[in-house]
Amino acid sequence: MTDPFPSAAPPIVELRRVTRQFGTKTALDNISLTIPRGGVFGLIGGNGAGKTTLIRHVLGLLKAQSGSVHVFGLDPVENPVGTLGRIGYLSEDRDLPTGCGSAN
């Protein structure tokens, strides 16, 4: 089978064996995911499946308790400017830090 997204470029998003727990609740359990350049993916799952937790790791809002996260080859926690400056995210909850956006 041929690769549907052939590219010599490194992946845009790469998670390797990421685990995240909140108390006794495991939100991400040894998750690995690679999104190549040009790839389009969706996250589907019920409430509590870990979709938002995964996105927060990609955005660098959470640091993986184990495993690694890279966006454009960078760790989004260690280099937020290098990653967030190249991606966009729109939350339905409008959970931006205080001071961002318009007051109107």
C-alpha positions in Angstrom: 0.0 0.0 0.0 1.4 3.4 -0.9 1.5 6.3 1.6 -1.5 8.6 1.0 0.6 11.6 2.1 4.0 11.0 0.6 6.4 13.7 1.8 10.1 14.0 2.6 9.2 16.8 5.1 9.0 16.0 8.8 5.5 15.6 10.2 3.7 18.8 11.3 2.4 17.1 14.5 4.0 14.2 16.2 3.0 12.7 19.5 4.9 9.7 20.8 3.6 7.6 23.7 1.9 10.5 25.4 0.2 9.8 28.7 -1.8 12.3 30.8 -3.6 11.7 34.1 -5.8 14.0 36.2 -5.8 12.3 39.6 -7.0 8.8 39.1 -8.5 9.6 35.7 -6.4 8.7 32.6 -7.2 11.1 29.8 -4.5 10.0 27.4 -3.0 6.5 27.6 0.2 5.9 25.6 -1.1 7.9 22.5 1.0 8.1 19.4 -0.1 10.2 16.4 1.7 11.5 13.3 0.1 14.2 11.1 2.1 14.7 7.9 2.4 17.9 6.0 -0.8 18.2 3.9 -2.8 15.9 6.2 -6.2 16.7 7.5 -7.5 14.9 10.6 -10.4 15.1 12.9 -10.8 13.9 16.5 -13.9 12.0 17.2 -15.0 10.6 20.5 -17.5 11.0 23.3 -17.3 13.3 26.3 -14.2 12.5 28.3 -12.4 10.7 25.5 -9.4 13.0 25.7 -9.9 15.1 22.5 -9.5 18.4 24.3 -6.6 17.1 26.4 -4.8 16.0 23.2 -5.3 19.4 21.6 -4.1 21.2 24.7 -0.8 19.2 24.5 -0.4 20.1 20.8 -0.9 23.8 21.8 1.6 23.5 24.6 -1.0 24.4 27.3 -0.3 21.0 28.9 3.0 19.2 29.2 3.0 15.5 28.7 3.6 13.5 31.9 5.3 10.9 29.8 6.1 10.8 26.1 6.8 13.7 23.7 4.9 16.2 21.6 6.4 18.0 18.7 4.8 20.6 16.4 6.8 21.7 13.4 9.7 19.8 15.0 9.5 21.9 18.2 8.3 21.2 21.7 5.3 23.5 22.1 5.8 23.8 25.9 9.5 24.8 25.5 9.0 26.9 22.4 5.4 28.4 22.4 6.3 31.3 20.1 7.7 29.0 17.5 4.7 26.8 17.5 1.7 29.0 18.3 2.9 31.6 15.8 2.3 29.0 13.0 -1.0 27.4 14.0 -4.5 28.6 14.7 -7.1 27.3 17.2 -10.7 28.3 17.8 -12.3 27.0 20.9 -16.0 26.8 21.3 -15.5 27.9 24.9 -13.6 31.0 24.2 -10.9 30.0 26.7 -8.3 32.6 25.8 -6.0 34.1 28.4 -7.2 37.3 30.0 -6.3 40.3 27.8 -6.5 38.6 24.5 -9.1 39.7 21.9 -11.4 42.6 21.8 -13.3 44.0 24.7 -16.4 44.7 22.6 
